[in-house]
């Protein structure tokens, strides 16, 4: 049970897990909150879209269709592993499901069979739609399943949940088949493994030693660049990353550093996007 993440927290959690994330239109404020509560939240529901093609799938998940207005989820996981954010808040993804299943998710224990639809899931779960026709004929690319695992792990990590907070639509609502072809026991095991292998281990107290300004900039590649990027994400200044931070310096690193520097009241040469000792120290303060 938790208060929903902020939109920025949601985005940064996904990017911090190394995902390529695209922001679609006004996703931060595109929701169904006028229809009811959003939160407290308890877990994540994984779906398949029953569609093909990234653009068409993202469009229908954002806009919905006759009888079911969008957004139909929070994020769409494409077959190339990209995550497209289409809404945030209450979305039409889970519908009515089994209250006993919700109780098991809250307790993080084994799920009972979903045999009733007596509880509003749209208020209680994050939802990811994953591009697949659901016919059983198109399979699941490894890169897509890995992105689905990372997306689920990112939200679990942000809330301090275990893998047992991740369920399938078919485990929530009677008669639903999705995501067809995904063994949820194996899927949760992969989420658990991901959570046990934290991509950003806790930092020691105090800032790490500043490695020198010359290790940053175009053409540079080293662990300090990755360390810098991870700290920017923790501080909420990872917005320019299309994928998570890496060991290679890029324009996204410069933009994120400059944004942080401006937040400190600096300007001109003091906000050029290249970290110096003062920037480094403030980042870890």
Secondary structure, DSSP 8 states (H G I E B T S, - for coil): -B----HHHHHHHHHHTT--EEE-TTGGG-S-GGGS----B-EEEEEE-S--SHHHHHHHHHHEETTEES---SEEE-TTS-EEE---SS-TTS-EE-HHHHHHHHHT----------EESTTTEEEEEE---SSSSS---HHHHHHHHHHHHHHHHHHT--GGGEEEHHHHSTT---STT--HHHHHHHHHHHHTS-SS----SS------GGGSSTT-BSHHHHHHHHHHHHTT--TT-SS---SB--HHHHHHHHHHHHHTT--GGGGSS---HHHHHHHT-
